[in-house]
Amino acid sequence: MAETANLIEKNNTAPETGGNEMVLDARSKTAIVIVSLGADRASQIYKYLDEGDIEELTYEVAKLGRTTNVQVEQTLDEFYKLCLTHKMMTDGGLDYARNVLEKAFGETTARNLLEKVSKTLQSKPFNFFMKGDPKALLSLLQNERPQVIALIMSYMDAEQAAQILEHLPDEKRIAALEGMACMDRVSPEAISIVEEEMKRKFAAIITSEDNMNLGGVDYVADVMNHVDRSSERKIFEELDKRNPELAREIKDKMFVFEDILGMDNRSVQRFIRDCDTKDIVYALKNAAEDMRSVFFTNMSKRMADTVRDDLEITTNVRLKDVEEAQQRIVNLIRDLEEKGEVIIQKGGDGDDDIIV
């Protein structure tokens, strides 16, 4: 979301419109995207903007007036293509993006999209790290201060950051993890200082970027989901001693109630055996049909009938009570997983050997 307005503002050309329709400039397009997102989603984007940008964007939205369906559709189509191009360039590189876009939209459109998005990507700090070899990156980072490591890792995707985290020296690993978890909005000045230091050391051309929302517990939990089990246990053993509250908060984010859908039947049967029936009823109160099916399929017929009956007569349940019941089940599953009694499929578990 931080790049929503930025991507649109980079587009200085408007799509052609038919008839007497007005050709929209970039500011008007940005306003259309914001309005189309709705108030809730738009408010999330506003978090990433400074006061001046918010004032300017609000002014554009206020003066937008009536727009035609054609203008809205063309603007959103253009924005979608820009987002798609940005993701392909970030994930697969320039050649991959060019190949896919040319097949999808033609050579001319692909070239225009790549030019626009390239301007955005060039402004991202530490961009040269994104496609770097993990061993090479580790050799560059392992001698840096934990705060610097945390900042740079916060710009990486979760899987790449996990590879770095696994191999950091023990004395820096936890400090870097804490730094990422506690990081929030970072000023351009702070980023600029780190960039200058990296430039001198690695002769890299890196430019600064506006305030970005970096790190946080959710991000660290995603990183930890990609860390191998041995490293995970070692990290949490030390983090439990040093910062038990943060350790529990990260653990709570690593496995959520919806992840039960990815568990094998034997594991589901095992944790259901220890569940309070009332917790199951409350947890399933607002659950989707596929989640209910997982539970009912792995219960005895008698228990399934009891839960179904209780679901019918249990009304006026607070969302808070539902979430607390789901969290108690999640905590139970994590406890059983630590004892080796259930299997939780995580981001890095694809190569784990399972012996039946």
C-alpha positions as a printed Julia matrix, in Angstrom:
356×3 Matrix{Float64}:
   0.0     0.0     0.0
   2.89    2.34    0.65
   3.55    2.46   -3.1
  -0.05    2.97   -4.27
   0.05    6.73   -4.73
   3.68    6.58   -5.81
   2.95    4.17   -8.65
   0.12    6.32   -9.96
   2.06    9.57   -9.6
   4.89    8.08  -11.68
   2.49    7.74  -14.59
   2.62   11.11  -16.29
   0.57   10.1   -19.31
  -3.17    9.56  -19.33
  -5.0     6.86  -21.26
  -6.83    8.03  -24.31
 -10.55    8.47  -23.86
 -13.28    8.49  -26.42
 -15.68   11.32  -27.31
 -15.45   14.56  -25.34
 -14.23   13.01  -22.11
 -11.55   14.94  -20.26
  -8.06   13.46  -20.26
  -7.08   12.81  -16.63
  -3.75   13.86  -15.19
  -1.8    11.74  -12.68
  -3.29   13.51   -9.66
  -6.83   12.86  -10.82
  -6.0     9.21  -11.44
  -4.6     8.91   -7.93
  -7.81   10.36   -6.55
  -9.88    7.86   -8.56
  -7.86    4.95   -7.19
  -8.27    6.23   -3.62
 -12.03    6.68   -4.01
 -12.4     3.27   -5.66
 -10.64    1.57   -2.74
 -13.25    2.76   -0.27
 -12.77    4.55    3.04
 -11.33    1.64    5.03
  -8.62    0.68    2.55
  -7.87    4.29    1.66
  -7.22    5.06    5.33
  -4.53    2.36    5.33
  -2.73    4.15    2.5
  -2.93    7.48    4.33
  -0.77    5.99    7.11
   2.19    6.01    4.73
   1.82    9.63    3.62
   3.15   12.75    5.29
   0.87   15.65    6.23
   1.52   17.57    3.02
   0.74   14.58    0.78
  -2.46   13.83    2.73
  -3.62   17.43    2.33
  -2.88   17.42   -1.41
  -4.51   14.04   -1.98
  -7.6    15.04    0.02
  -7.9    18.17   -2.1
  -7.73   16.1    -5.31
 -10.39   13.7    -4.01
 -12.63   16.6    -2.97
 -12.47   18.3    -6.38
 -12.74   15.08   -8.4
 -16.43   15.55   -9.11
 -18.26   13.28  -11.52
 -16.28   10.74  -13.54
 -17.45    8.39  -16.26
 -17.33    4.64  -16.05
 -14.8     4.62  -18.89
 -12.43    6.93  -17.0
 -12.65    4.84  -13.83
 -12.2     1.54  -15.67
  -9.2     2.83  -17.66
  -7.55    4.29  -14.56
  -8.0     1.12  -12.5
  -6.82   -1.01  -15.44
  -3.72    1.15  -15.74
  -3.08    0.95  -12.0
  -3.53   -2.83  -12.03
  -0.98   -3.18  -14.83
   1.49   -0.98  -12.94
   1.09   -3.09   -9.77
   1.45   -6.3   -11.78
   4.58   -4.97  -13.47
   6.06   -3.88  -10.14
   5.53   -7.33   -8.63
   6.99   -9.16  -11.63
  10.06   -6.93  -11.69
  10.59   -7.34   -7.94
  10.02  -11.09   -7.86
  11.39  -12.2   -11.23
  13.61   -9.41  -12.52
  13.49   -7.15  -15.58
  13.88   -9.84  -18.27
  11.14  -12.01  -16.75
   8.77   -9.05  -16.47
   9.45   -7.92  -20.04
   8.82  -11.41  -21.43
   5.49  -11.84  -19.6
   4.24   -8.32  -20.28
   5.04   -8.48  -23.99
   3.06  -11.7   -24.32
   0.15  -10.27  -22.32
  -0.08   -6.66  -23.54
   2.22   -6.29  -26.53
   5.69   -4.8   -26.93
   4.73   -1.1   -26.8
   2.57   -1.35  -23.67
   5.16   -3.55  -21.97
   7.92   -1.03  -22.66
   5.86    1.85  -21.27
   4.95   -0.06  -18.12
   8.54   -1.1   -17.49
   9.77    2.47  -17.89
   7.23    3.81  -15.4
   7.79    1.14  -12.76
  11.58    1.3   -13.14
  11.46    4.89  -11.85
   9.72    3.66   -8.69
  12.05    0.74   -8.07
  15.15    2.85   -8.56
  14.17    4.89   -5.5
  13.99    1.9    -3.15
  16.77    1.73   -0.54
  18.99   -1.37   -0.48
  17.48   -2.53   -3.78
  20.72   -4.3    -4.76
  20.23   -6.69   -1.85
  16.97   -8.08   -3.25
  18.53  -10.39   -5.83
  21.82  -11.01   -4.04
  23.24  -14.41   -3.24
  22.5   -15.24    0.45
  26.14  -16.16    1.16
  27.4   -12.95   -0.38
  24.85  -10.89    1.53
  25.77  -12.64    4.76
  29.43  -11.81    4.29
  28.44   -8.16    3.89
  26.05   -8.02    6.82
  27.51  -10.23    9.52
  30.01   -7.57   10.62
  27.43   -4.77   10.74
  25.68   -3.5    13.86
  22.43   -5.36   14.72
  20.41   -2.18   14.17
  21.79   -1.86   10.64
  21.15   -5.54    9.93
  17.57   -5.18   11.18
  16.91   -2.17    8.93
  18.31   -3.82    5.8
  16.55   -7.15    6.47
  13.25   -5.29    6.81
  13.5    -4.39    3.11
  13.97   -8.05    2.11
  11.2   -10.55    1.48
  10.58  -12.95    4.37
  12.32  -15.96    2.82
  15.5   -14.03    2.03
  15.55  -12.46    5.5
  15.15  -15.92    7.05
  18.22  -17.18    5.2
  20.26  -14.29    6.58
  18.84  -14.74   10.09
  19.71  -18.44   10.2
  23.41  -17.75    9.62
  24.0   -14.58   11.6
  26.45  -14.83   14.53
  24.66  -15.85   17.73
  25.48  -12.58   19.46
  23.75  -10.57   16.71
  20.85  -12.82   15.74
  18.51  -12.03   18.63
  19.39   -8.33   18.63
  18.59   -8.12   14.9
  15.34  -10.03   15.43
  14.3    -7.65   18.21
  15.26   -4.7    16.04
  12.95   -5.85   13.23
  10.09   -6.63   15.59
  10.25   -3.24   17.31
  10.83   -1.23   14.14
   7.99    0.98   12.97
   8.28    4.09   10.84
  11.84    4.97    9.86
  12.78    8.53    8.95
  14.46    9.33    5.62
  17.36   10.81    7.58
  18.07    7.54    9.38
  17.83    5.56    6.16
  20.13    8.05    4.44
  22.8     7.62    7.11
  22.77    3.84    6.71
  22.78    4.18    2.93
  25.82    6.4     2.98
  27.65    3.91    5.15
  26.75    1.07    2.8
  27.83    3.14   -0.2
  31.26    3.7     1.25
  31.69    0.05    2.13
  30.14   -1.64   -0.86
  30.35    1.11   -3.52
  26.63    0.61   -4.18
  24.36    3.24   -5.66
  21.4     3.43   -3.29
  18.94    6.25   -2.9
  16.66    7.15    0.0
  12.9     6.75    0.2
  10.1     8.41    2.14
   9.03    7.04    5.49
   8.09    3.38    5.21
   6.37    1.0     7.57
   9.06   -1.59    8.24
   9.51   -4.67   10.36
   6.99   -5.34   13.1
   5.92   -8.52   14.84
   3.87   -9.73   11.85
   6.91   -9.48    9.6
   9.16  -11.29   12.09
   6.57  -14.05   12.46
   6.6   -14.46    8.67
  10.41  -14.64    8.74
  10.32  -17.23   11.52
   7.88  -19.33    9.49
  10.69  -19.73    6.94
  13.44  -20.52    9.45
  14.36  -24.19    9.88
  13.06  -25.9    13.04
  16.47  -26.22   14.71
  17.23  -22.51   14.32
  13.7   -21.62   15.38
  13.98  -23.51   18.66
  17.4   -22.04   19.37
  16.18  -18.51   18.67
  13.11  -18.85   20.86
  15.05  -20.45   23.7
  17.24  -17.36   23.92
  14.44  -14.9    23.17
  12.28  -16.48   25.89
  14.99  -15.63   28.42
  15.67  -12.16   27.08
  12.22  -10.96   26.04
   9.49  -13.54   26.86
   6.65  -11.17   25.99
   8.0   -10.57   22.5
   8.68  -14.29   22.07
   5.06  -15.15   22.89
   3.74  -12.4    20.63
   5.76  -13.71   17.69
   4.69  -17.3    18.38
   1.05  -16.25   18.47
   1.43  -14.73   15.01
   3.22  -17.72   13.52
   0.23  -20.05   13.58
  -3.3   -18.72   13.27
  -6.62  -20.48   13.51
  -7.09  -20.57    9.73
  -3.89  -22.6     9.39
  -5.75  -25.6    10.8
  -6.98  -26.12    7.23
  -3.44  -27.18    6.27
  -3.03  -29.77    9.03
  -3.24  -33.5     8.41
  -6.25  -35.42    9.76
  -4.27  -37.28   12.41
  -3.0   -34.01   13.88
  -6.48  -32.5    13.84
  -7.87  -35.55   15.63
  -5.13  -35.26   18.24
  -5.74  -31.65   19.23
  -9.54  -32.03   19.12
  -9.14  -34.74   21.75
  -7.79  -32.13   24.2
 -10.11  -29.28   23.19
 -12.88  -27.96   25.41
 -16.13  -28.53   23.53
 -17.28  -25.02   24.39
 -14.14  -23.61   22.76
 -14.85  -25.58   19.59
 -18.43  -24.29   19.48
 -17.35  -20.67   19.95
 -14.41  -21.0    17.55
 -16.64  -22.37   14.79
 -19.36  -19.8    15.3
 -18.12  -17.54   12.49
 -15.94  -20.12   10.73
 -16.29  -20.88    7.03
 -17.82  -24.16    5.9
 -14.46  -25.7     4.95
 -13.16  -25.07    8.49
 -16.26  -26.63   10.06
 -15.86  -29.6     7.75
 -12.28  -30.17    8.99
 -13.5   -30.32   12.58
 -16.6   -32.44   11.96
 -14.73  -34.91    9.73
 -12.23  -35.6    12.49
 -14.71  -35.94   15.37
 -16.71  -38.88   16.51
 -20.32  -38.82   15.31
 -21.52  -38.24   18.84
 -19.25  -35.26   19.38
 -20.09  -33.8    15.96
 -23.82  -34.01   16.73
 -23.27  -32.32   20.09
 -21.26  -29.48   18.54
 -23.83  -28.96   15.76
 -26.65  -28.8    18.33
 -24.7   -26.35   20.49
 -23.97  -24.18   17.46
 -27.7   -23.94   16.81
 -28.61  -22.84   20.33
 -25.56  -20.64   21.01
 -26.51  -17.11   19.96
 -25.44  -13.53   20.61
 -21.78  -14.49   20.89
 -19.3   -11.62   21.09
 -16.55  -11.55   18.46
 -14.05  -11.18   21.3
 -15.21  -14.51   22.79
 -14.93  -16.21   19.4
 -11.37  -14.92   18.89
 -10.34  -15.92   22.42
 -11.67  -19.46   21.88
  -9.79  -19.69   18.58
  -6.61  -18.46   20.27
  -6.93  -21.08   23.04
  -7.16  -23.78   20.37
  -4.14  -22.29   18.58
  -2.17  -22.27   21.85
  -3.1   -25.91   22.45
  -1.93  -26.86   18.96
   1.39  -25.06   19.41
   1.94  -26.81   22.78
   1.25  -30.19   21.19
   3.52  -29.32   18.28
   6.37  -28.54   20.67
   5.86  -31.99   22.21
   5.95  -33.57   18.75
   2.34  -34.78   18.95
   0.97  -32.82   15.98
   2.45  -31.5    12.74
   2.1   -27.87   11.75
   2.81  -27.17    8.09
   4.88  -23.97    7.94
   6.52  -21.91    5.19
   9.8   -23.83    5.3
   8.42  -27.33    5.83
   8.17  -28.38    2.21
  11.29  -30.58    2.38
  10.62  -32.14    5.81
  10.54  -35.94    5.77
   7.43  -37.4     7.39
   7.58  -41.02    8.51
   4.16  -42.67    8.96
